[in-house]
């Protein structure tokens, strides 16, 4: 799918990763529609890139439908918006859990459902979901976040098969630990066990490469993390024992406390 000349809807455009993805799309000649919850920050991003801004809170089903109606002419959807959702589930209120599930999983599923029919009729289009390596390997104090990203991964792969032969592609991009921008970088924590990080630009390049080549899954992470996550996906019990010995308690606590206000 060619990005140049295509109209692209990007959710979560006001976050650090979202801005980097938006910049990359603009460089590649996309006509941009950017969406986010904070109107002031969104207008700033839109003004910088010459994009159209549509404010929407993806935790609100009515806003999700309004966003799809407003952006019904897009050729490419990049569902990037997400909440951190770290911490133990028993520490969440039901309302906080619902919000994480709505933003991270329900909203991208419904946007795909609402925007895909026009793409199918046109015989061209692409839907890209920005997930996480946490959609392949579960970790302590991430059960809710894992649930949304495991779910998003399953949906993306199944939906890709549903749309095979229609001219509409579906891709999943899964970053590992990202430095300098994004929800992990904002915590100020360092990855456990000396695992390396990737740059926001590398994530943005992974997104555009997935769209242009119609790739099923792109894991944007160092080799060691890609290997570890694959092993954890196949042998979760073994991965659990390894994680317990990794002495990552300090890192996990720092991440959870830093992300608590964003629930």
VENDA-V987981 format. One record per backbone hydrogen bond with DSSP energy under -1.0 kcal/mol. NH is the residue of the N-H (numbers start at 1). CO is the residue of the C=O. If there is no record, write none. Layout:
NH:CO  NH:CO
This chain:
5:29  6:3  8:31  9:76  10:33  11:78  13:35  19:15  20:16  21:17  22:18  23:19  24:20  25:21  26:22  27:23  28:24  29:26  30:25  31:6  33:8  34:52  35:10  42:38  43:39  44:40  45:41  46:42  47:43  48:44  49:45  50:46  51:46  52:32  54:34  56:36  60:57  64:60  65:61  66:62  67:63  68:64  69:65  70:66  71:67  72:69  74:71  75:7  76:7  77:126  78:9  79:128  80:78  87:141  91:88  92:89  97:93  98:94  99:95  100:96  101:97  102:98  103:99  104:100  105:101  106:101  107:102  109:105  110:106  111:107  112:108  113:109  114:110  115:111  116:112  119:115  120:116  121:117  122:118  123:119  124:119  126:75  127:169  128:77  129:171  130:79  131:173  133:175  135:132  136:133  137:133  142:139  145:85  146:142  147:143  148:144  149:145  150:146  151:147  152:148  153:149  154:150  155:151  156:152  157:153  158:154  159:155  160:156  161:157  162:158  163:159  164:161  166:163  169:125  171:127  172:216  173:129  174:218  176:220  179:198  186:182  187:184  188:185  195:192  198:177  203:199  204:200  205:201  206:202  207:203  208:204  209:205  210:206  211:207  212:208  213:209  215:210  218:172  220:174  221:219  226:222  227:223  228:224  229:225  230:226  231:227  232:228  233:229  234:230  235:231  239:235  240:236  241:237  242:238  243:239  244:240  245:241  246:243  252:248  253:249  254:250  255:251  256:252  257:253  258:254  259:255  260:256  262:259  263:260
